[in-house]
Amino acid sequence: MQRYPYSVSVVFPAYNEEANIEACVIVADALLKEVVIDYEVIVVDDGSSDRTRELADALKARFPKVRCIAHGRNLGYGAALRTGFAATRFEYLFFSDSDRQFDILDITYLLAVANTVDIVVGYRRERRDPLIRRFAAWGYNQLVSVLFDVRVKDIDCAFKLFNRRVFDTITVQSDRWFVNTEILAKARIVGHRISQVPVSHLHRRADASKVGFADVTRTLRELIRIRRQLVEFRTMVHGQRTTAKIL
């Protein structure tokens, strides 16, 4: 297996993932020690009501590269990512969900092109979700494309790799599911280069999705709010439409 000359911080946001978090971290730790020169794994427990924090703390005691940060209450997916990103130390930042619907081995596809762009975005080759959810995701992708000029194949795919310099130029404000759109929209405005690679998507192995109708409605409200902020952000950066490319 090829080893890449990078140091990578991996962030796993987790909310009530007691059935998944242990396997998720153990597999990630085993792979990362083989494919990069240095790494850390940061679990952000977003106010779970189950044993997620307890299990993550136990993993920290077993694996020296693992850290756990806990929110006192549930603050949202975007807030968990923001906390995780703020705690990272290395050159590259990667995040994925802790529900084991992604194969961490696919990070090698992102690492293979990391030195050519600022952001590598995974997109699901075949999405293993119910039809209604796939349709909603398609509709959201179309909306984002029109409103924010972010034309990626799978905007909310939780499998992304960033050069640290991206977060030297943008600030994440979204607390919930709009965070992916916000990051990529701001990155486009600044002029960061974005590449896309296909990744695997697996059937959920335990428990149910945490995304509900209330999350969708909150995301739409946040979309409207952030769109106004992005207009101001674009003006502040350079007052004109970005020419950055998505490859």
Summary of the structure (lengths in Angstrom):
residues: 247
radius of gyration: 17.2
end to end distance: 26.0
largest distance: 50.6
contacts: 806
relative contact order: 0.16
helix: 43%
strand: 21%
